[in-house]
Amino acid sequence: MFGKVKKWLGIEGVKLELLLPEKVRESDGIVKGKILFYSMHSQTVTSIKVNIVERYTRGRRSEKKSDEYQMGEIKLKRDIPIPADETVEIEFSLPFEMIKSDMDELGDENILLGGLAKAAKMIQGASSEFRVEAEATVRGTALNPFDKETIEIV
């Protein structure tokens, strides 16, 4: 009985780990990585969702605000058997598109305005952080394994 509850909750079940490069070039527009699966018991992954998110923060101290923007997403729908005590590796390519503010686009158009745009962002305290998130659906469990890793886009 206790074993069925642990399996349903995902305890001792499939574990998911993202392997990503530290830096990705914006001009490439794609993140290539791997997902590692490991389980103490044989189980089956039925789908995987991978997405990349930008967390844009601006303002200072009590006036600090942040928003999150999804820049790309892929869904892999196929049965992947995960044998007990073995690691299964899945490669993926996640295309993304940078979301640029009006200030960024103005800076890209004119080199002189580019410096002004950077200065304005610094004064506003604007910064972006990027992360890749992965979540897998496992047959017969209620809680899905997931992982997230930050990356740098240059």
ABEGO torsion letter per residue (X at the ends): XAAAAAAAAGBGBBBBBBBBBABBBAAAGBBBBBBBBBBABBBBBABBBBBBBBBBBBEBEAABBBBBBBABBBBBBBBBBBBBGBBBBBBBBBBBBBBBBAAAAAAAABAAAAAAAAAAAAAAGBBBBBBBBBBBBBBGBABBBBBBBBBBBX
